[in-house]
Amino acid sequence: MTLETCTILTTTANEVLAPVHDRMPVIINPEDYGLWLATKTTKTDVLTDLLRPFAAEKMTTHPVSPNVNNPGYDHADLVAPLLNNTVDSF
């Protein structure tokens, strides 16, 4: 039997996300994918260095629907910018 799992690693929020929450998911830079995914890497200090806040200047934000807080609402519009502060209910 195979058990498939995943983990979301978090770090301190950068300047963009700090107004929303004190943590953010770790985002690995594309140039570091190979290092992160290298299964034979034993240098944990090198990998630990990748667990830092993502560069704020590479991020943008926009308001979204409060439906993001509803686990039963699973639609692509959850990431769409909220226009005119309108909220659709399901």
Phi and psi in degrees as GROMACS dihedral restraints (atoms count N, CA, C in turn):
[ dihedral_restraints ]
;  ai    aj    ak    al  type     phi  dphi    fc
    3     4     5     6     1  -102.4    20    10
    4     5     6     7     1   133.5    20    10
    6     7     8     9     1  -111.5    20    10
    7     8     9    10     1   114.3    20    10
    9    10    11    12     1   -96.3    20    10
   10    11    12    13     1   128.7    20    10
   12    13    14    15     1  -136.2    20    10
   13    14    15    16     1   170.5    20    10
   15    16    17    18     1  -148.2    20    10
   16    17    18    19     1   163.8    20    10
   18    19    20    21     1  -137.2    20    10
   19    20    21    22     1   139.2    20    10
   21    22    23    24     1  -105.0    20    10
   22    23    24    25     1   115.9    20    10
   24    25    26    27     1   -85.8    20    10
   25    26    27    28     1   138.1    20    10
   27    28    29    30     1  -118.6    20    10
   28    29    30    31     1   160.7    20    10
   30    31    32    33     1  -142.6    20    10
   31    32    33    34     1  -179.7    20    10
   33    34    35    36     1   -63.2    20    10
   34    35    36    37     1   140.3    20    10
   36    37    38    39     1   -67.1    20    10
   37    38    39    40     1   143.1    20    10
   39    40    41    42     1   -81.9    20    10
   40    41    42    43     1  -175.2    20    10
   42    43    44    45     1   -64.0    20    10
   43    44    45    46     1   -26.6    20    10
   45    46    47    48     1   -74.7    20    10
   46    47    48    49     1   -43.4    20    10
   48    49    50    51     1   -92.4    20    10
   49    50    51    52     1   -15.6    20    10
   51    52    53    54     1   -55.3    20    10
   52    53    54    55     1   -36.1    20    10
   54    55    56    57     1   -66.3    20    10
   55    56    57    58     1   -17.7    20    10
   57    58    59    60     1   -97.7    20    10
   58    59    60    61     1   -41.2    20    10
   60    61    62    63     1  -160.1    20    10
   61    62    63    64     1   158.4    20    10
   63    64    65    66     1   -84.9    20    10
   64    65    66    67     1    -7.5    20    10
   66    67    68    69     1  -127.1    20    10
   67    68    69    70     1   162.1    20    10
   69    70    71    72     1  -146.2    20    10
   70    71    72    73     1   157.1    20    10
   72    73    74    75     1   -64.1    20    10
   73    74    75    76     1   146.8    20    10
   75    76    77    78     1   -69.3    20    10
   76    77    78    79     1   131.3    20    10
   78    79    80    81     1  -118.0    20    10
   79    80    81    82     1   117.6    20    10
   81    82    83    84     1   -85.0    20    10
   82    83    84    85     1   129.6    20    10
   84    85    86    87     1   -64.0    20    10
   85    86    87    88     1   141.1    20    10
   87    88    89    90     1   -52.6    20    10
   88    89    90    91     1   -35.6    20    10
   90    91    92    93     1   -69.2    20    10
   91    92    93    94     1   -12.4    20    10
   93    94    95    96     1  -102.5    20    10
   94    95    96    97     1     0.1    20    10
   96    97    98    99     1   -55.0    20    10
   97    98    99   100     1   -47.0    20    10
   99   100   101   102     1   -58.4    20    10
  100   101   102   103     1   -44.8    20    10
  102   103   104   105     1   -64.2    20    10
  103   104   105   106     1   -45.4    20    10
  105   106   107   108     1   -63.4    20    10
  106   107   108   109     1   -38.2    20    10
  108   109   110   111     1   -90.5    20    10
  109   110   111   112     1    -3.8    20    10
  111   112   113   114     1   -65.9    20    10
  112   113   114   115     1   113.2    20    10
  114   115   116   117     1   -73.8    20    10
  115   116   117   118     1   -15.0    20    10
  117   118   119   120     1  -102.9    20    10
  118   119   120   121     1     8.9    20    10
  120   121   122   123     1   -70.5    20    10
  121   122   123   124     1   127.3    20    10
  123   124   125   126     1  -114.9    20    10
  124   125   126   127     1    -3.1    20    10
  126   127   128   129     1   -85.1    20    10
  127   128   129   130     1    86.6    20    10
  129   130   131   132     1   -64.7    20    10
  130   131   132   133     1   -28.7    20    10
  132   133   134   135     1   -65.3    20    10
  133   134   135   136     1   -33.8    20    10
  135   136   137   138     1   -67.3    20    10
  136   137   138   139     1   -42.3    20    10
  138   139   140   141     1   -70.1    20    10
  139   140   141   142     1   -39.3    20    10
  141   142   143   144     1   -60.5    20    10
  142   143   144   145     1   -33.4    20    10
  144   145   146   147     1   -62.9    20    10
  145   146   147   148     1   -22.0    20    10
  147   148   149   150     1   -79.4    20    10
  148   149   150   151     1   -11.5    20    10
  150   151   152   153     1   -91.1    20    10
  151   152   153   154     1    47.4    20    10
  153   154   155   156     1  -111.1    20    10
  154   155   156   157     1   164.1    20    10
  156   157   158   159     1   -60.4    20    10
  157   158   159   160     1   141.0    20    10
  159   160   161   162     1   -67.4    20    10
  160   161   162   163     1   148.3    20    10
  162   163   164   165     1   -59.5    20    10
  163   164   165   166     1   120.1    20    10
  165   166   167   168     1   -59.1    20    10
  166   167   168   169     1   -34.7    20    10
  168   169   170   171     1   -69.7    20    10
  169   170   171   172     1   -10.1    20    10
  171   172   173   174     1   -96.6    20    10
  172   173   174   175     1     6.2    20    10
  174   175   176   177     1  -122.0    20    10
  175   176   177   178     1   154.4    20    10
  177   178   179   180     1  -133.9    20    10
  178   179   180   181     1   163.5    20    10
  180   181   182   183     1  -133.2    20    10
  181   182   183   184     1   160.3    20    10
  183   184   185   186     1  -157.6    20    10
  184   185   186   187     1   150.7    20    10
  186   187   188   189     1   -65.3    20    10
  187   188   189   190     1   145.1    20    10
  189   190   191   192     1  -129.1    20    10
  190   191   192   193     1   169.5    20    10
  192   193   194   195     1   -62.5    20    10
  193   194   195   196     1   143.6    20    10
  195   196   197   198     1   -64.0    20    10
  196   197   198   199     1    -8.2    20    10
  198   199   200   201     1   -61.4    20    10
  199   200   201   202     1   -14.4    20    10
  201   202   203   204     1   -62.6    20    10
  202   203   204   205     1   -20.3    20    10
  204   205   206   207     1   -86.3    20    10
  205   206   207   208     1    -0.4    20    10
  207   208   209   210     1  -106.3    20    10
  208   209   210   211     1   108.2    20    10
  210   211   212   213     1   -63.4    20    10
  211   212   213   214     1   -18.0    20    10
  213   214   215   216     1   -82.6    20    10
  214   215   216   217     1   -10.0    20    10
  216   217   218   219     1  -100.2    20    10
  217   218   219   220     1   104.7    20    10
  219   220   221   222     1  -123.8    20    10
  220   221   222   223     1    80.0    20    10
  222   223   224   225     1  -135.5    20    10
  223   224   225   226     1   153.2    20    10
  225   226   227   228     1   -62.7    20    10
  226   227   228   229     1   -25.8    20    10
  228   229   230   231     1   -68.4    20    10
  229   230   231   232     1    -6.1    20    10
  231   232   233   234     1   -62.3    20    10
  232   233   234   235     1   -26.4    20    10
  234   235   236   237     1   -99.9    20    10
  235   236   237   238     1    -0.7    20    10
  237   238   239   240     1   -73.7    20    10
  238   239   240   241     1   143.0    20    10
  240   241   242   243     1   -58.3    20    10
  241   242   243   244     1   138.5    20    10
  243   244   245   246     1   -76.5    20    10
  244   245   246   247     1   119.8    20    10
  246   247   248   249     1  -101.7    20    10
  247   248   249   250     1   134.6    20    10
  249   250   251   252     1    54.8    20    10
  250   251   252   253     1    25.8    20    10
  252   253   254   255     1    51.8    20    10
  253   254   255   256     1    34.3    20    10
  255   256   257   258     1   -94.9    20    10
  256   257   258   259     1   146.3    20    10
  258   259   260   261     1  -127.2    20    10
  259   260   261   262     1   124.5    20    10
  261   262   263   264     1   -90.0    20    10
  262   263   264   265     1   136.2    20    10
  264   265   266   267     1   -99.4    20    10
  265   266   267   268     1   160.9    20    10
